Amino acid sequence: MKHRTLIGRAGVRCADGRRARLDYYLLRSGGRFGLERCRACLPELSPTPREALRLGRTLHRWTVTPCAVRDVLEELLSH
């Protein structure tokens, strides 16, 4: 069973002028942890919540959208 814990929320203005709310969640499924952000789901990133939570807080702080999450993760994980 998958459990979600809210990490944070952010508001953004879309290119067409509409406002959107971004919710960032820490996922727990069995013994694995991941992240979820609206339509961007990153399950089973880590066997512990610490790294997944750190990454989730970073994505929240930078207000990363589902469209940009792949590029941002590739950059973060390359260091």
PDB file of N, CA, C and O in Angstrom:
ATOM      1  N   MET A   1       0.834  -1.183   0.000  1.00  0.00           N
ATOM      2  CA  MET A   1       0.000   0.000   0.000  1.00  0.00           C
ATOM      3  C   MET A   1       0.880   1.249   0.000  1.00  0.00           C
ATOM      4  O   MET A   1       1.891   1.298   0.701  1.00  0.00           O
ATOM      5  N   LYS A   2       0.500   2.250  -0.780  1.00  0.00           N
ATOM      6  CA  LYS A   2       1.273   3.479  -0.906  1.00  0.00           C
ATOM      7  C   LYS A   2       0.743   4.522   0.076  1.00  0.00           C
ATOM      8  O   LYS A   2      -0.463   4.751   0.163  1.00  0.00           O
ATOM      9  N   HIS A   3       1.664   5.151   0.816  1.00  0.00           N
ATOM     10  CA  HIS A   3       1.312   6.234   1.736  1.00  0.00           C
ATOM     11  C   HIS A   3       1.968   7.512   1.249  1.00  0.00           C
ATOM     12  O   HIS A   3       3.105   7.486   0.778  1.00  0.00           O
ATOM     13  N   ARG A   4       1.257   8.644   1.358  1.00  0.00           N
ATOM     14  CA  ARG A   4       1.792   9.940   0.951  1.00  0.00           C
ATOM     15  C   ARG A   4       1.828  10.883   2.144  1.00  0.00           C
ATOM     16  O   ARG A   4       0.883  10.938   2.931  1.00  0.00           O
ATOM     17  N   THR A   5       2.935  11.633   2.275  1.00  0.00           N
ATOM     18  CA  THR A   5       3.080  12.655   3.289  1.00  0.00           C
ATOM     19  C   THR A   5       3.419  13.965   2.585  1.00  0.00           C
ATOM     20  O   THR A   5       4.392  14.032   1.833  1.00  0.00           O
ATOM     21  N   LEU A   6       2.629  14.999   2.822  1.00  0.00           N
ATOM     22  CA  LEU A   6       2.853  16.287   2.181  1.00  0.00           C
ATOM     23  C   LEU A   6       4.165  16.890   2.661  1.00  0.00           C
ATOM     24  O   LEU A   6       4.395  17.004   3.865  1.00  0.00           O
ATOM     25  N   ILE A   7       5.033  17.279   1.716  1.00  0.00           N
ATOM     26  CA  ILE A   7       6.299  17.949   2.029  1.00  0.00           C
ATOM     27  C   ILE A   7       6.102  19.460   1.988  1.00  0.00           C
ATOM     28  O   ILE A   7       6.588  20.175   2.864  1.00  0.00           O
ATOM     29  N   GLY A   8       5.391  19.948   0.974  1.00  0.00           N
ATOM     30  CA  GLY A   8       5.170  21.383   0.847  1.00  0.00           C
ATOM     31  C   GLY A   8       4.299  21.724  -0.331  1.00  0.00           C
ATOM     32  O   GLY A   8       4.014  20.879  -1.180  1.00  0.00           O
ATOM     33  N   ARG A   9       3.870  22.997  -0.378  1.00  0.00           N
ATOM     34  CA  ARG A   9       3.036  23.509  -1.465  1.00  0.00           C
ATOM     35  C   ARG A   9       3.654  24.788  -2.004  1.00  0.00           C
ATOM     36  O   ARG A   9       4.300  25.538  -1.273  1.00  0.00           O
ATOM     37  N   ALA A  10       3.445  25.027  -3.299  1.00  0.00           N
ATOM     38  CA  ALA A  10       3.923  26.255  -3.927  1.00  0.00           C
ATOM     39  C   ALA A  10       2.906  26.690  -4.973  1.00  0.00           C
ATOM     40  O   ALA A  10       2.237  25.853  -5.579  1.00  0.00           O
ATOM     41  N   GLY A  11       2.792  27.979  -5.181  1.00  0.00           N
ATOM     42  CA  GLY A  11       1.918  28.525  -6.213  1.00  0.00           C
ATOM     43  C   GLY A  11       2.752  29.056  -7.364  1.00  0.00           C
ATOM     44  O   GLY A  11       3.785  29.688  -7.142  1.00  0.00           O
ATOM     45  N   VAL A  12       2.314  28.807  -8.593  1.00  0.00           N
ATOM     46  CA  VAL A  12       3.024  29.300  -9.777  1.00  0.00           C
ATOM     47  C   VAL A  12       2.013  29.918 -10.740  1.00  0.00           C
ATOM     48  O   VAL A  12       0.820  29.618 -10.683  1.00  0.00           O
ATOM     49  N   ARG A  13       2.503  30.778 -11.617  1.00  0.00           N
ATOM     50  CA  ARG A  13       1.680  31.326 -12.684  1.00  0.00           C
ATOM     51  C   ARG A  13       2.097  30.641 -13.982  1.00  0.00           C
ATOM     52  O   ARG A  13       3.272  30.648 -14.348  1.00  0.00           O
ATOM     53  N   CYS A  14       1.137  30.058 -14.664  1.00  0.00           N
ATOM     54  CA  CYS A  14       1.393  29.347 -15.921  1.00  0.00           C
ATOM     55  C   CYS A  14       1.649  30.347 -17.051  1.00  0.00           C
ATOM     56  O   CYS A  14       1.365  31.537 -16.914  1.00  0.00           O
ATOM     57  N   ALA A  15       2.180  29.856 -18.155  1.00  0.00           N
ATOM     58  CA  ALA A  15       2.487  30.704 -19.305  1.00  0.00           C
ATOM     59  C   ALA A  15       1.243  31.419 -19.831  1.00  0.00           C
ATOM     60  O   ALA A  15       1.348  32.527 -20.356  1.00  0.00           O
ATOM     61  N   ASP A  16       0.069  30.802 -19.699  1.00  0.00           N
ATOM     62  CA  ASP A  16      -1.170  31.427 -20.184  1.00  0.00           C
ATOM     63  C   ASP A  16      -1.804  32.351 -19.151  1.00  0.00           C
ATOM     64  O   ASP A  16      -2.903  32.861 -19.374  1.00  0.00           O
ATOM     65  N   GLY A  17      -1.125  32.575 -18.019  1.00  0.00           N
ATOM     66  CA  GLY A  17      -1.616  33.492 -16.993  1.00  0.00           C
ATOM     67  C   GLY A  17      -2.404  32.846 -15.873  1.00  0.00           C
ATOM     68  O   GLY A  17      -2.655  33.484 -14.851  1.00  0.00           O
ATOM     69  N   ARG A  18      -2.801  31.593 -16.042  1.00  0.00           N
ATOM     70  CA  ARG A  18      -3.529  30.902 -14.974  1.00  0.00           C
ATOM     71  C   ARG A  18      -2.589  30.573 -13.827  1.00  0.00           C
ATOM     72  O   ARG A  18      -1.383  30.416 -14.021  1.00  0.00           O
ATOM     73  N   ARG A  19      -3.156  30.470 -12.627  1.00  0.00           N
ATOM     74  CA  ARG A  19      -2.369  30.089 -11.462  1.00  0.00           C
ATOM     75  C   ARG A  19      -2.560  28.598 -11.207  1.00  0.00           C
ATOM     76  O   ARG A  19      -3.629  28.041 -11.458  1.00  0.00           O
ATOM     77  N   ALA A  20      -1.502  27.961 -10.704  1.00  0.00           N
ATOM     78  CA  ALA A  20      -1.564  26.529 -10.377  1.00  0.00           C
ATOM     79  C   ALA A  20      -0.912  26.306  -9.026  1.00  0.00           C
ATOM     80  O   ALA A  20       0.019  27.019  -8.651  1.00  0.00           O
ATOM     81  N   ARG A  21      -1.401  25.318  -8.298  1.00  0.00           N
ATOM     82  CA  ARG A  21      -0.804  24.949  -7.023  1.00  0.00           C
ATOM     83  C   ARG A  21      -0.029  23.663  -7.203  1.00  0.00           C
ATOM     84  O   ARG A  21      -0.534  22.700  -7.779  1.00  0.00           O
ATOM     85  N   LEU A  22       1.197  23.646  -6.709  1.00  0.00           N
ATOM     86  CA  LEU A  22       2.044  22.462  -6.784  1.00  0.00           C
ATOM     87  C   LEU A  22       2.139  21.850  -5.389  1.00  0.00           C
ATOM     88  O   LEU A  22       2.540  22.523  -4.440  1.00  0.00           O
ATOM     89  N   ASP A  23       1.779  20.596  -5.265  1.00  0.00           N
ATOM     90  CA  ASP A  23       1.897  19.855  -4.008  1.00  0.00           C
ATOM     91  C   ASP A  23       2.998  18.819  -4.166  1.00  0.00           C
ATOM     92  O   ASP A  23       3.042  18.096  -5.161  1.00  0.00           O
ATOM     93  N   TYR A  24       3.880  18.751  -3.188  1.00  0.00           N
ATOM     94  CA  TYR A  24       5.013  17.820  -3.206  1.00  0.00           C
ATOM     95  C   TYR A  24       4.824  16.804  -2.082  1.00  0.00           C
ATOM     96  O   TYR A  24       4.620  17.190  -0.932  1.00  0.00           O
ATOM     97  N   TYR A  25       4.889  15.509  -2.401  1.00  0.00           N
ATOM     98  CA  TYR A  25       4.658  14.438  -1.434  1.00  0.00           C
ATOM     99  C   TYR A  25       5.841  13.474  -1.357  1.00  0.00           C
ATOM    100  O   TYR A  25       6.487  13.183  -2.363  1.00  0.00           O
ATOM    101  N   LEU A  26       6.111  12.987  -0.157  1.00  0.00           N
ATOM    102  CA  LEU A  26       7.022  11.866   0.058  1.00  0.00           C
ATOM    103  C   LEU A  26       6.167  10.609  -0.021  1.00  0.00           C
ATOM    104  O   LEU A  26       5.146  10.513   0.659  1.00  0.00           O
ATOM    105  N   LEU A  27       6.572   9.645  -0.844  1.00  0.00           N
ATOM    106  CA  LEU A  27       5.836   8.380  -0.992  1.00  0.00           C
ATOM    107  C   LEU A  27       6.522   7.279  -0.205  1.00  0.00           C
ATOM    108  O   LEU A  27       7.749   7.225  -0.136  1.00  0.00           O
ATOM    109  N   ARG A  28       5.721   6.399   0.389  1.00  0.00           N
ATOM    110  CA  ARG A  28       6.268   5.212   1.026  1.00  0.00           C
ATOM    111  C   ARG A  28       5.461   4.015   0.544  1.00  0.00           C
ATOM    112  O   ARG A  28       4.241   3.960   0.696  1.00  0.00           O
ATOM    113  N   SER A  29       6.167   3.071  -0.034  1.00  0.00           N
ATOM    114  CA  SER A  29       5.532   1.856  -0.518  1.00  0.00           C
ATOM    115  C   SER A  29       6.398   0.689  -0.069  1.00  0.00           C
ATOM    116  O   SER A  29       7.489   0.479  -0.601  1.00  0.00           O
ATOM    117  N   GLY A  30       5.922  -0.057   0.892  1.00  0.00           N
ATOM    118  CA  GLY A  30       6.749  -1.118   1.462  1.00  0.00           C
ATOM    119  C   GLY A  30       7.957  -0.507   2.130  1.00  0.00           C
ATOM    120  O   GLY A  30       7.816   0.358   2.994  1.00  0.00           O
ATOM    121  N   GLY A  31       9.138  -0.938   1.747  1.00  0.00           N
ATOM    122  CA  GLY A  31      10.367  -0.409   2.322  1.00  0.00           C
ATOM    123  C   GLY A  31      11.074   0.589   1.431  1.00  0.00           C
ATOM    124  O   GLY A  31      12.248   0.885   1.654  1.00  0.00           O
ATOM    125  N   ARG A  32      10.383   1.124   0.413  1.00  0.00           N
ATOM    126  CA  ARG A  32      11.003   2.063  -0.524  1.00  0.00           C
ATOM    127  C   ARG A  32      10.329   3.430  -0.408  1.00  0.00           C
ATOM    128  O   ARG A  32       9.159   3.536  -0.041  1.00  0.00           O
ATOM    129  N   PHE A  33      11.099   4.472  -0.732  1.00  0.00           N
ATOM    130  CA  PHE A  33      10.599   5.835  -0.639  1.00  0.00           C
ATOM    131  C   PHE A  33      10.808   6.548  -1.961  1.00  0.00           C
ATOM    132  O   PHE A  33      11.782   6.288  -2.667  1.00  0.00           O
ATOM    133  N   GLY A  34       9.897   7.444  -2.296  1.00  0.00           N
ATOM    134  CA  GLY A  34       9.992   8.207  -3.529  1.00  0.00           C
ATOM    135  C   GLY A  34       9.280   9.534  -3.379  1.00  0.00           C
ATOM    136  O   GLY A  34       8.965   9.956  -2.266  1.00  0.00           O
ATOM    137  N   LEU A  35       9.025  10.192  -4.501  1.00  0.00           N
ATOM    138  CA  LEU A  35       8.396  11.508  -4.510  1.00  0.00           C
ATOM    139  C   LEU A  35       7.246  11.527  -5.495  1.00  0.00           C
ATOM    140  O   LEU A  35       7.224  10.767  -6.464  1.00  0.00           O
ATOM    141  N   GLU A  36       6.285  12.411  -5.232  1.00  0.00           N
ATOM    142  CA  GLU A  36       5.180  12.615  -6.163  1.00  0.00           C
ATOM    143  C   GLU A  36       4.891  14.097  -6.227  1.00  0.00           C
ATOM    144  O   GLU A  36       4.846  14.775  -5.200  1.00  0.00           O
ATOM    145  N   ARG A  37       4.695  14.597  -7.426  1.00  0.00           N
ATOM    146  CA  ARG A  37       4.372  16.003  -7.640  1.00  0.00           C
ATOM    147  C   ARG A  37       3.317  16.043  -8.734  1.00  0.00           C
ATOM    148  O   ARG A  37       3.658  15.972  -9.914  1.00  0.00           O
ATOM    149  N   CYS A  38       2.059  16.155  -8.376  1.00  0.00           N
ATOM    150  CA  CYS A  38       0.942  16.157  -9.320  1.00  0.00           C
ATOM    151  C   CYS A  38       1.103  15.058 -10.360  1.00  0.00           C
ATOM    152  O   CYS A  38       0.891  13.887 -10.043  1.00  0.00           O
ATOM    153  N   ARG A  39       1.472  15.396 -11.586  1.00  0.00           N
ATOM    154  CA  ARG A  39       1.591  14.392 -12.644  1.00  0.00           C
ATOM    155  C   ARG A  39       2.985  13.827 -12.775  1.00  0.00           C
ATOM    156  O   ARG A  39       3.246  13.058 -13.701  1.00  0.00           O
ATOM    157  N   ALA A  40       3.885  14.179 -11.888  1.00  0.00           N
ATOM    158  CA  ALA A  40       5.245  13.624 -11.928  1.00  0.00           C
ATOM    159  C   ALA A  40       5.420  12.719 -10.717  1.00  0.00           C
ATOM    160  O   ALA A  40       5.449  13.197  -9.583  1.00  0.00           O
ATOM    161  N   CYS A  41       5.535  11.435 -10.944  1.00  0.00           N
ATOM    162  CA  CYS A  41       5.691  10.475  -9.858  1.00  0.00           C
ATOM    163  C   CYS A  41       7.061   9.812  -9.995  1.00  0.00           C
ATOM    164  O   CYS A  41       7.414   9.298 -11.057  1.00  0.00           O
ATOM    165  N   LEU A  42       7.820   9.833  -8.908  1.00  0.00           N
ATOM    166  CA  LEU A  42       9.169   9.267  -8.901  1.00  0.00           C
ATOM    167  C   LEU A  42       9.253   8.208  -7.802  1.00  0.00           C
ATOM    168  O   LEU A  42       9.879   8.446  -6.769  1.00  0.00           O
ATOM    169  N   PRO A  43       8.643   7.063  -8.004  1.00  0.00           N
ATOM    170  CA  PRO A  43       8.606   6.050  -6.949  1.00  0.00           C
ATOM    171  C   PRO A  43       9.949   5.359  -6.754  1.00  0.00           C
ATOM    172  O   PRO A  43      10.783   5.321  -7.658  1.00  0.00           O
ATOM    173  N   GLU A  44      10.134   4.826  -5.584  1.00  0.00           N
ATOM    174  CA  GLU A  44      11.287   3.981  -5.246  1.00  0.00           C
ATOM    175  C   GLU A  44      12.631   4.611  -5.588  1.00  0.00           C
ATOM    176  O   GLU A  44      13.464   3.985  -6.242  1.00  0.00           O
ATOM    177  N   LEU A  45      12.844   5.848  -5.147  1.00  0.00           N
ATOM    178  CA  LEU A  45      14.128   6.514  -5.328  1.00  0.00           C
ATOM    179  C   LEU A  45      15.164   6.041  -4.329  1.00  0.00           C
ATOM    180  O   LEU A  45      16.360   6.058  -4.621  1.00  0.00           O
ATOM    181  N   SER A  46      14.718   5.618  -3.148  1.00  0.00           N
ATOM    182  CA  SER A  46      15.654   5.327  -2.065  1.00  0.00           C
ATOM    183  C   SER A  46      15.057   4.313  -1.097  1.00  0.00           C
ATOM    184  O   SER A  46      13.839   4.273  -0.922  1.00  0.00           O
ATOM    185  N   PRO A  47      15.901   3.487  -0.462  1.00  0.00           N
ATOM    186  CA  PRO A  47      15.395   2.571   0.558  1.00  0.00           C
ATOM    187  C   PRO A  47      15.132   3.281   1.886  1.00  0.00           C
ATOM    188  O   PRO A  47      14.552   2.687   2.795  1.00  0.00           O
ATOM    189  N   THR A  48      15.551   4.543   2.012  1.00  0.00           N
ATOM    190  CA  THR A  48      15.311   5.318   3.237  1.00  0.00           C
ATOM    191  C   THR A  48      14.617   6.632   2.873  1.00  0.00           C
ATOM    192  O   THR A  48      14.783   7.123   1.757  1.00  0.00           O
ATOM    193  N   PRO A  49      13.845   7.205   3.794  1.00  0.00           N
ATOM    194  CA  PRO A  49      13.151   8.450   3.484  1.00  0.00           C
ATOM    195  C   PRO A  49      14.070   9.667   3.429  1.00  0.00           C
ATOM    196  O   PRO A  49      13.702  10.676   2.827  1.00  0.00           O
ATOM    197  N   ARG A  50      15.236   9.604   4.029  1.00  0.00           N
ATOM    198  CA  ARG A  50      16.114  10.768   4.164  1.00  0.00           C
ATOM    199  C   ARG A  50      16.474  11.409   2.818  1.00  0.00           C
ATOM    200  O   ARG A  50      16.285  12.611   2.636  1.00  0.00           O
ATOM    201  N   GLU A  51      16.988  10.619   1.885  1.00  0.00           N
ATOM    202  CA  GLU A  51      17.389  11.165   0.581  1.00  0.00           C
ATOM    203  C   GLU A  51      16.182  11.599  -0.246  1.00  0.00           C
ATOM    204  O   GLU A  51      16.223  12.642  -0.899  1.00  0.00           O
ATOM    205  N   ALA A  52      15.115  10.812  -0.223  1.00  0.00           N
ATOM    206  CA  ALA A  52      13.912  11.181  -0.975  1.00  0.00           C
ATOM    207  C   ALA A  52      13.318  12.477  -0.419  1.00  0.00           C
ATOM    208  O   ALA A  52      12.887  13.338  -1.185  1.00  0.00           O
ATOM    209  N   LEU A  53      13.293  12.619   0.897  1.00  0.00           N
ATOM    210  CA  LEU A  53      12.764  13.830   1.523  1.00  0.00           C
ATOM    211  C   LEU A  53      13.641  15.035   1.196  1.00  0.00           C
ATOM    212  O   LEU A  53      13.126  16.120   0.926  1.00  0.00           O
ATOM    213  N   ARG A  54      14.966  14.853   1.217  1.00  0.00           N
ATOM    214  CA  ARG A  54      15.888  15.943   0.882  1.00  0.00           C
ATOM    215  C   ARG A  54      15.651  16.413  -0.549  1.00  0.00           C
ATOM    216  O   ARG A  54      15.592  17.615  -0.811  1.00  0.00           O
ATOM    217  N   LEU A  55      15.517  15.473  -1.465  1.00  0.00           N
ATOM    218  CA  LEU A  55      15.262  15.811  -2.859  1.00  0.00           C
ATOM    219  C   LEU A  55      13.897  16.486  -3.011  1.00  0.00           C
ATOM    220  O   LEU A  55      13.772  17.467  -3.744  1.00  0.00           O
ATOM    221  N   GLY A  56      12.887  15.975  -2.334  1.00  0.00           N
ATOM    222  CA  GLY A  56      11.552  16.575  -2.389  1.00  0.00           C
ATOM    223  C   GLY A  56      11.545  18.009  -1.893  1.00  0.00           C
ATOM    224  O   GLY A  56      10.897  18.872  -2.485  1.00  0.00           O
ATOM    225  N   ARG A  57      12.258  18.264  -0.818  1.00  0.00           N
ATOM    226  CA  ARG A  57      12.350  19.640  -0.301  1.00  0.00           C
ATOM    227  C   ARG A  57      13.076  20.551  -1.277  1.00  0.00           C
ATOM    228  O   ARG A  57      12.718  21.721  -1.414  1.00  0.00           O
ATOM    229  N   THR A  58      14.093  20.029  -1.959  1.00  0.00           N
ATOM    230  CA  THR A  58      14.815  20.817  -2.963  1.00  0.00           C
ATOM    231  C   THR A  58      13.893  21.154  -4.136  1.00  0.00           C
ATOM    232  O   THR A  58      13.867  22.296  -4.595  1.00  0.00           O
ATOM    233  N   LEU A  59      13.140  20.170  -4.619  1.00  0.00           N
ATOM    234  CA  LEU A  59      12.207  20.418  -5.720  1.00  0.00           C
ATOM    235  C   LEU A  59      11.146  21.432  -5.311  1.00  0.00           C
ATOM    236  O   LEU A  59      10.771  22.293  -6.107  1.00  0.00           O
ATOM    237  N   HIS A  60      10.659  21.338  -4.075  1.00  0.00           N
ATOM    238  CA  HIS A  60       9.671  22.283  -3.561  1.00  0.00           C
ATOM    239  C   HIS A  60      10.264  23.680  -3.467  1.00  0.00           C
ATOM    240  O   HIS A  60       9.634  24.649  -3.891  1.00  0.00           O
ATOM    241  N   ARG A  61      11.466  23.795  -2.919  1.00  0.00           N
ATOM    242  CA  ARG A  61      12.113  25.102  -2.743  1.00  0.00           C
ATOM    243  C   ARG A  61      12.319  25.779  -4.104  1.00  0.00           C
ATOM    244  O   ARG A  61      12.159  26.995  -4.216  1.00  0.00           O
ATOM    245  N   TRP A  62      12.666  25.014  -5.123  1.00  0.00           N
ATOM    246  CA  TRP A  62      12.901  25.563  -6.462  1.00  0.00           C
ATOM    247  C   TRP A  62      11.616  25.657  -7.286  1.00  0.00           C
ATOM    248  O   TRP A  62      11.654  26.111  -8.430  1.00  0.00           O
ATOM    249  N   THR A  63      10.471  25.233  -6.721  1.00  0.00           N
ATOM    250  CA  THR A  63       9.179  25.226  -7.407  1.00  0.00           C
ATOM    251  C   THR A  63       9.288  24.507  -8.756  1.00  0.00           C
ATOM    252  O   THR A  63       8.877  25.038  -9.787  1.00  0.00           O
ATOM    253  N   VAL A  64       9.835  23.315  -8.734  1.00  0.00           N
ATOM    254  CA  VAL A  64      10.011  22.517  -9.952  1.00  0.00           C
ATOM    255  C   VAL A  64       8.654  21.961 -10.381  1.00  0.00           C
ATOM    256  O   VAL A  64       7.939  21.356  -9.581  1.00  0.00           O
ATOM    257  N   THR A  65       8.312  22.170 -11.641  1.00  0.00           N
ATOM    258  CA  THR A  65       7.049  21.699 -12.207  1.00  0.00           C
ATOM    259  C   THR A  65       7.230  20.301 -12.799  1.00  0.00           C
ATOM    260  O   THR A  65       8.363  19.864 -13.000  1.00  0.00           O
ATOM    261  N   PRO A  66       6.128  19.591 -13.083  1.00  0.00           N
ATOM    262  CA  PRO A  66       6.246  18.266 -13.687  1.00  0.00           C
ATOM    263  C   PRO A  66       7.000  18.279 -15.014  1.00  0.00           C
ATOM    264  O   PRO A  66       7.696  17.317 -15.342  1.00  0.00           O
ATOM    265  N   CYS A  67       6.866  19.364 -15.778  1.00  0.00           N
ATOM    266  CA  CYS A  67       7.557  19.454 -17.077  1.00  0.00           C
ATOM    267  C   CYS A  67       9.070  19.526 -16.920  1.00  0.00           C
ATOM    268  O   CYS A  67       9.805  19.044 -17.782  1.00  0.00           O
ATOM    269  N   ALA A  68       9.543  20.120 -15.831  1.00  0.00           N
ATOM    270  CA  ALA A  68      10.979  20.340 -15.648  1.00  0.00           C
ATOM    271  C   ALA A  68      11.643  19.317 -14.733  1.00  0.00           C
ATOM    272  O   ALA A  68      12.867  19.322 -14.599  1.00  0.00           O
ATOM    273  N   VAL A  69      10.873  18.448 -14.107  1.00  0.00           N
ATOM    274  CA  VAL A  69      11.431  17.574 -13.076  1.00  0.00           C
ATOM    275  C   VAL A  69      12.518  16.649 -13.614  1.00  0.00           C
ATOM    276  O   VAL A  69      13.499  16.395 -12.914  1.00  0.00           O
ATOM    277  N   ARG A  70      12.374  16.147 -14.819  1.00  0.00           N
ATOM    278  CA  ARG A  70      13.385  15.233 -15.368  1.00  0.00           C
ATOM    279  C   ARG A  70      14.735  15.931 -15.542  1.00  0.00           C
ATOM    280  O   ARG A  70      15.771  15.402 -15.142  1.00  0.00           O
ATOM    281  N   ASP A  71      14.713  17.132 -16.146  1.00  0.00           N
ATOM    282  CA  ASP A  71      15.959  17.870 -16.344  1.00  0.00           C
ATOM    283  C   ASP A  71      16.625  18.203 -15.016  1.00  0.00           C
ATOM    284  O   ASP A  71      17.841  18.074 -14.877  1.00  0.00           O
ATOM    285  N   VAL A  72      15.835  18.628 -14.050  1.00  0.00           N
ATOM    286  CA  VAL A  72      16.383  18.989 -12.736  1.00  0.00           C
ATOM    287  C   VAL A  72      16.977  17.763 -12.044  1.00  0.00           C
ATOM    288  O   VAL A  72      18.067  17.843 -11.477  1.00  0.00           O
ATOM    289  N   LEU A  73      16.279  16.636 -12.084  1.00  0.00           N
ATOM    290  CA  LEU A  73      16.794  15.417 -11.447  1.00  0.00           C
ATOM    291  C   LEU A  73      18.082  14.953 -12.102  1.00  0.00           C
ATOM    292  O   LEU A  73      19.017  14.558 -11.405  1.00  0.00           O
ATOM    293  N   GLU A  74      18.150  14.991 -13.420  1.00  0.00           N
ATOM    294  CA  GLU A  74      19.390  14.597 -14.104  1.00  0.00           C
ATOM    295  C   GLU A  74      20.541  15.473 -13.665  1.00  0.00           C
ATOM    296  O   GLU A  74      21.646  14.975 -13.448  1.00  0.00           O
ATOM    297  N   GLU A  75      20.306  16.779 -13.526  1.00  0.00           N
ATOM    298  CA  GLU A  75      21.357  17.702 -13.084  1.00  0.00           C
ATOM    299  C   GLU A  75      21.767  17.417 -11.644  1.00  0.00           C
ATOM    300  O   GLU A  75      22.958  17.354 -11.343  1.00  0.00           O
ATOM    301  N   LEU A  76      20.789  17.243 -10.749  1.00  0.00           N
ATOM    302  CA  LEU A  76      21.097  16.984  -9.337  1.00  0.00           C
ATOM    303  C   LEU A  76      21.835  15.654  -9.149  1.00  0.00           C
ATOM    304  O   LEU A  76      22.779  15.577  -8.363  1.00  0.00           O
ATOM    305  N   LEU A  77      21.413  14.620  -9.859  1.00  0.00           N
ATOM    306  CA  LEU A  77      21.993  13.299  -9.678  1.00  0.00           C
ATOM    307  C   LEU A  77      23.351  13.146 -10.363  1.00  0.00           C
ATOM    308  O   LEU A  77      24.072  12.187 -10.089  1.00  0.00           O
ATOM    309  N   SER A  78      23.708  14.075 -11.244  1.00  0.00           N
ATOM    310  CA  SER A  78      25.003  13.991 -11.906  1.00  0.00           C
ATOM    311  C   SER A  78      26.148  14.489 -11.026  1.00  0.00           C
ATOM    312  O   SER A  78      27.315  14.266 -11.346  1.00  0.00           O
ATOM    313  N   HIS A  79      25.825  15.159  -9.923  1.00  0.00           N
ATOM    314  CA  HIS A  79      26.876  15.698  -9.016  1.00  0.00           C
ATOM    315  C   HIS A  79      27.276  14.681  -7.983  1.00  0.00           C
ATOM    316  O   HIS A  79      28.137  14.957  -7.147  1.00  0.00           O
TER     317      HIS A  79
END
